[in-house]
Amino acid sequence: MFRRKSVSLFLIGSALLYLTGCVHDDEPVHQTGYYHSGIYFGKNLPVNYQQGIIDGCTTSKGRYTKSHTLFNNDQNYNNGWFLGRNRCRHLLVIEDEKSEET
């Protein structure tokens, strides 16, 4: 009885592990929350935090964008700007690389 029960538990556990490994890569892990440039930043972000992310991400892509008034006076904007700049850094496209490929 004990052997049959342990084999059954093993089979059920193996099946569950196998099934949880089947995840579609094209679906976002977080269905709700704030995304910018295809990057997930979190849920329930204040408006100025989101604006900071947008401006920081734009800066990291090569076009400097920052509201200095908000950056100096609003901690949400400031934190969002740095987060956006750091998380979007890999999206920078250098023109020399593009011209070498063509």
Phi and psi in degrees as a GROMACS rama.xvg file:
@    title "Ramachandran Plot"
@    xaxis  label "Phi"
@    yaxis  label "Psi"
@TYPE xy
-63.8725  -41.8705  PHE-2
-64.25  -42.6095  ARG-3
-65.9232  -38.4749  ARG-4
-68.0523  -41.8198  LYS-5
-68.3478  -35.278  SER-6
-66.5598  -41.1371  VAL-7
-62.8378  -44.0394  SER-8
-63.2715  -39.4087  LEU-9
-62.8375  -45.1829  PHE-10
-64.9234  -41.9  LEU-11
-65.1626  -44.3807  ILE-12
-61.8595  -42.1506  GLY-13
-64.1823  -42.4712  SER-14
-63.0333  -41.0031  ALA-15
-64.6539  -43.0515  LEU-16
-62.6079  -40.8674  LEU-17
-63.988  -44.8403  TYR-18
-69.8941  -33.5874  LEU-19
-73.0065  -16.9608  THR-20
-78.4543  -10.3089  GLY-21
-91.6878  89.0161  CYS-22
-124.474  136.545  VAL-23
-75.7756  129.468  HIS-24
-73.5352  -24.4491  ASP-25
-81.4951  -9.02168  ASP-26
-95.2109  133.517  GLU-27
-65.1878  144.917  PRO-28
-66.9181  -37.6138  VAL-29
-103.569  111.049  HIS-30
-73.2967  -29.1719  GLN-31
-120.078  159.698  THR-32
127.818  -172.634  GLY-33
-103.714  122.912  TYR-34
-116.608  143.25  TYR-35
-143.857  131.797  HIS-36
53.8914  34.2126  SER-37
77.2175  9.46605  GLY-38
-110.569  132.218  ILE-39
-83.4696  129.774  TYR-40
-112.91  -14.9837  PHE-41
132.454  -177.888  GLY-42
-109.44  157.997  LYS-43
52.724  48.2899  ASN-44
-89.3009  137.003  LEU-45
-62.1208  156.931  PRO-46
-58.8512  -44.9648  VAL-47
-68.2627  -29.7187  ASN-48
-64.9798  -44.258  TYR-49
-63.3205  -41.4915  GLN-50
-64.1966  -37.5231  GLN-51
-62.5608  -40.8747  GLY-52
-61.8258  -45.668  ILE-53
-59.7191  -49.0843  ILE-54
-67.2595  -40.0486  ASP-55
-66.2113  -39.2559  GLY-56
-66.7749  -41.7859  CYS-57
-61.0278  -40.8011  THR-58
-62.5467  -43.3486  THR-59
-68.7601  -20.1799  SER-60
-84.7295  -2.37581  LYS-61
113.897  -2.41616  GLY-62
-118.411  102.641  ARG-63
-59.0933  121.619  TYR-64
-139.945  123.777  THR-65
-162.675  133.987  LYS-66
-88.3984  104.54  SER-67
-63.8929  -32.8954  HIS-68
-63.6564  -49.8756  THR-69
-66.4991  -40.8411  LEU-70
-58.6464  -40.2967  PHE-71
-83.9608  -21.4418  ASN-72
-118.034  -9.94628  ASN-73
-127.404  110.665  ASP-74
-64.3676  -32.5514  GLN-75
-62.1939  -46.6682  ASN-76
-61.9232  -46.2506  TYR-77
-56.8304  -50.2644  ASN-78
-64.5879  -41.6281  ASN-79
-63.6897  -38.8275  GLY-80
-61.9709  -47.9015  TRP-81
-65.3646  -39.9886  PHE-82
-64.187  -46.0159  LEU-83
-61.9169  -43.0325  GLY-84
-62.3585  -42.6774  ARG-85
-74.0866  -41.2281  ASN-86
-75.804  -24.026  ARG-87
-98.4246  2.00703  CYS-88
-54.9967  -36.9064  ARG-89
-69.1781  -10.0369  HIS-90
-85.9296  -3.90602  LEU-91
-65.5208  128.027  LEU-92
-110.963  121.83  VAL-93
-90.1013  130.063  ILE-94
-59.2339  -35.9966  GLU-95
-60.5084  -38.7947  ASP-96
-65.4801  -38.7768  GLU-97
-67.3558  -40.1796  LYS-98
-73.171  -27.7  SER-99
-69.7657  -31.0873  GLU-100
-74.9638  -26.3339  GLU-101
